[in-house]
Amino acid sequence: MGVAGVAPKARLYAVKVLSASGTGYVTDVAKGIIEAVKGPDNTPGTDDDADVISMSLGGPDTQTLYNAIMFAYSYNVTLVAAAGNEGNSKPTCPACYDVVIAVGAIDQSYNIATWSNRNPDLVSPGVNILSTWPKNRYAYASGTSMACPHVSGIVAVIQSLRLADGKQKLTPEQLNIILIETAIDLGENGYDEFYGYGLIDAYRAVEYSLQLD
């Protein structure tokens, strides 16, 4: 019954920044990012901080949002965000920032979704994805919001398995390199506007990460 996520035993901090209809203010998103970095003890730089922040949302570029993103990045938090569903030439923010991994969506045939914003960093499954839903239900949904947590989950698996192997967690820069280096190249050779660096490969990414000191 139900589904097993990419990182089924990960501990989640659910920080509510939008209304039930999915709308809200950039300032609330920024505050939510800072809250996740601080963790339950309200102190950044401690063991209970979020290791990865998954943002299935998008909006305008503002200095407030950028400052919150850079605050998280300064504490080695890996940031992952949905590229957006407008079919635009570039991702919405916070996926628009260089330090954030922007995730586009593909379907089961490895085709980029027509509505997935162009020039992402990576792509992952985002069409007809079975997921948990309000009121103890499961439902199929599509969007880069469904693609984003696939990448976030892989980051969580990498960090947890490294800790279990007696190794230190990797930095956001290292994780970004690993995900790119192990991605399955789709579309044109190398980076392209539709698939970015390619489709995430969980097994190869984990295997690569465990070889590093």
C-alpha positions as CSV (number, residue, x, y, z in Angstrom):
1,M,0.0,0.0,0.0
2,G,1.3,3.4,-0.9
3,V,4.8,4.2,-2.1
4,A,8.4,4.2,-1.0
5,G,10.1,7.5,-1.5
6,V,13.7,8.0,-2.7
7,A,14.8,8.4,0.9
8,P,12.1,6.6,2.9
9,K,13.8,6.9,6.3
10,A,14.8,10.6,6.0
11,R,13.7,12.9,8.8
12,L,11.6,15.7,7.4
13,Y,11.1,19.3,8.6
14,A,7.9,20.5,7.1
15,V,8.0,24.3,7.0
16,K,4.7,25.8,5.8
17,V,5.3,28.9,3.7
18,L,2.3,28.9,1.4
19,S,-1.5,28.8,1.8
20,A,-3.6,25.7,1.1
21,S,-4.1,27.1,-2.5
22,G,-0.4,27.2,-3.0
23,T,0.0,31.0,-2.9
24,G,1.9,33.2,-0.6
25,Y,4.6,35.8,-0.1
26,V,8.3,35.6,-1.0
27,T,9.1,36.9,2.5
28,D,7.5,33.9,4.0
29,V,9.5,31.6,1.7
30,A,12.6,33.3,2.8
31,K,11.7,33.0,6.4
32,G,11.0,29.3,5.9
33,I,14.4,28.7,4.5
34,I,16.0,30.4,7.5
35,E,13.9,28.4,9.9
36,A,14.9,25.1,8.2
37,V,18.6,26.1,8.4
38,K,18.2,26.8,12.2
39,G,16.4,23.6,12.9
40,P,14.4,22.9,16.1
41,D,17.1,24.3,18.4
42,N,16.8,27.7,16.5
43,T,20.5,27.8,16.0
44,P,22.3,27.6,12.7
45,G,25.5,25.5,12.4
46,T,24.3,22.7,14.7
47,D,23.6,19.0,14.1
48,D,19.8,19.4,13.8
49,D,20.0,21.9,10.8
50,A,18.4,20.8,7.6
51,D,21.0,19.1,5.3
52,V,18.9,19.7,2.1
53,I,16.1,22.1,1.5
54,S,13.6,20.9,-1.2
55,M,11.5,23.7,-2.7
56,S,8.7,22.7,-4.9
57,L,7.7,26.3,-5.5
58,G,8.7,29.3,-7.6
59,G,8.3,33.0,-8.0
60,P,10.0,36.3,-8.6
61,D,13.7,37.2,-8.0
62,T,14.0,39.4,-4.9
63,Q,16.9,40.4,-2.7
64,T,15.1,39.0,0.4
65,L,14.8,35.6,-1.2
66,Y,18.4,35.7,-2.5
67,N,19.7,36.6,0.9
68,A,17.9,33.7,2.5
69,I,19.3,31.3,-0.1
70,M,22.8,32.6,0.5
71,F,22.3,32.3,4.3
72,A,21.5,28.6,3.8
73,Y,24.3,28.1,1.4
74,S,26.8,29.6,3.9
75,Y,25.9,26.8,6.3
76,N,26.5,24.1,3.7
77,V,22.8,23.4,3.1
78,T,22.1,21.8,-0.3
79,L,19.4,23.7,-2.0
80,V,17.1,22.1,-4.6
81,A,14.1,23.7,-6.4
82,A,11.6,23.1,-9.1
83,A,12.5,24.8,-12.4
84,G,8.8,25.9,-12.9
85,N,6.0,24.9,-15.2
86,E,5.5,27.9,-17.5
87,G,7.6,26.6,-20.4
88,N,9.8,29.7,-20.0
89,S,13.4,30.0,-21.3
90,K,14.8,29.9,-17.7
91,P,13.8,28.6,-14.3
92,T,11.8,30.6,-11.8
93,C,13.4,31.6,-8.5
94,P,14.8,30.2,-6.2
95,A,15.8,27.7,-8.9
96,C,17.2,30.7,-10.9
97,Y,20.1,31.1,-8.5
98,D,23.5,29.5,-9.2
99,V,23.8,27.9,-5.8
100,V,20.4,26.2,-6.2
101,I,20.0,22.9,-8.2
102,A,17.2,23.6,-10.7
103,V,15.2,20.5,-11.6
104,G,13.1,20.1,-14.8
105,A,10.6,17.3,-15.5
106,I,10.6,14.4,-17.9
107,D,7.9,11.8,-18.6
108,Q,8.2,8.0,-18.7
109,S,9.6,8.1,-22.3
110,Y,12.4,10.4,-21.2
111,N,10.9,13.3,-23.0
112,I,11.1,16.8,-21.5
113,A,7.6,17.9,-20.4
114,T,6.4,20.7,-22.7
115,W,5.6,22.9,-19.7
116,S,8.9,22.4,-17.9
117,N,11.0,25.6,-17.8
118,R,14.1,25.5,-19.9
119,N,17.8,25.6,-18.9
120,P,17.5,23.5,-15.7
121,D,20.6,21.9,-14.1
122,L,19.1,18.4,-14.1
123,V,15.9,16.6,-14.9
124,S,14.0,13.9,-13.1
125,P,10.6,12.1,-13.3
126,G,7.8,14.7,-13.1
127,V,4.8,13.4,-15.1
128,N,2.1,11.3,-13.6
129,I,4.0,10.7,-10.3
130,L,2.2,8.8,-7.5
131,S,2.6,10.6,-4.2
132,T,1.0,11.1,-0.9
133,W,-1.9,13.6,-0.8
134,P,-4.0,15.4,1.8
135,K,-6.6,13.5,3.8
136,N,-4.7,10.2,3.9
137,R,-4.8,9.7,0.1
138,Y,-2.5,9.0,-2.8
139,A,-2.8,10.7,-6.1
140,Y,-1.0,11.1,-9.4
141,A,0.4,14.6,-10.1
142,S,2.6,16.3,-12.7
143,G,5.0,19.2,-12.5
144,T,8.6,20.2,-11.7
145,S,7.3,20.2,-8.1
146,M,7.2,16.4,-8.4
147,A,10.6,16.2,-10.1
148,C,12.4,18.3,-7.5
149,P,12.1,16.0,-4.5
150,H,13.6,13.1,-6.5
151,V,16.9,15.1,-6.5
152,S,16.5,16.2,-2.8
153,G,15.9,12.6,-1.8
154,I,19.1,11.4,-3.5
155,V,21.1,14.1,-1.7
156,A,19.7,12.8,1.6
157,V,20.6,9.2,0.7
158,I,24.2,10.3,-0.2
159,Q,24.7,12.2,3.0
160,S,23.2,9.5,5.3
161,L,25.2,6.6,3.6
162,R,28.4,8.6,3.9
163,L,27.8,9.1,7.6
164,A,27.0,5.4,8.0
165,D,30.3,4.7,6.3
166,G,32.1,6.8,8.8
167,K,32.7,9.7,6.4
168,Q,31.9,13.4,6.5
169,K,28.9,14.9,4.7
170,L,29.7,16.5,1.4
171,T,29.4,20.2,0.7
172,P,26.8,21.5,-1.7
173,E,29.5,22.1,-4.3
174,Q,30.6,18.5,-4.1
175,L,27.1,17.2,-4.3
176,N,26.3,19.3,-7.3
177,I,29.4,18.0,-9.1
178,I,28.5,14.4,-8.3
179,L,24.9,14.7,-9.5
180,I,26.1,16.3,-12.8
181,E,29.0,13.9,-13.3
182,T,26.7,10.8,-12.8
183,A,23.7,12.1,-14.7
184,I,22.5,10.3,-17.8
185,D,23.0,12.6,-20.8
186,L,19.8,13.2,-22.7
187,G,19.1,15.3,-25.8
188,E,22.1,16.9,-27.3
189,N,25.6,15.9,-26.1
190,G,26.6,17.7,-22.9
191,Y,24.5,20.5,-21.5
192,D,21.4,21.6,-23.4
193,E,18.5,23.9,-22.7
194,F,15.9,21.1,-22.3
195,Y,17.6,18.5,-20.1
196,G,20.4,20.5,-18.5
197,Y,23.2,18.1,-17.7
198,G,20.8,15.2,-17.9
199,L,18.7,12.7,-15.9
200,I,19.7,12.0,-12.3
201,D,21.0,8.5,-11.6
202,A,20.6,7.6,-8.0
203,Y,22.7,4.5,-8.0
204,R,25.7,6.0,-9.8
205,A,25.5,9.2,-7.7
206,V,25.6,7.2,-4.4
207,E,28.4,4.9,-5.7
208,Y,30.5,7.9,-6.8
209,S,29.9,9.7,-3.5
210,L,31.1,6.7,-1.4
211,Q,34.4,6.6,-3.3
212,L,35.3,10.0,-2.1
213,D,37.3,10.5,1.2
